[in-house]
């Protein structure tokens, strides 16, 4: 089987797309939500409805933490304690879009 110009063009496009994906991926740059006493209420709220160990694999695999419910505690506490946000920080009411919970 002979590889002609069209095949090489297709291979080049696939390599370019893979190179682009590898180039833009990398280590997560945002800080995770600390799992300490100050952030305990956010963890408790987010994982309140966690399926137990006896739940089905399907329920455990597709469980999502209640991020919106946990985010209501972020901004008031950060304002009260004077924790500054870095410059160019996005909207402060959707913290858990970027900041992830520690496992």
PyMOL commands that set and color helices and strands:
alter all, ss='L'
color gray80, all
select helices_A, chain A and resi 5-24+40-46+57-61+67-71+74-81+95-97
alter helices_A, ss='H'
color red, helices_A
deselect
rebuild
show_as cartoon
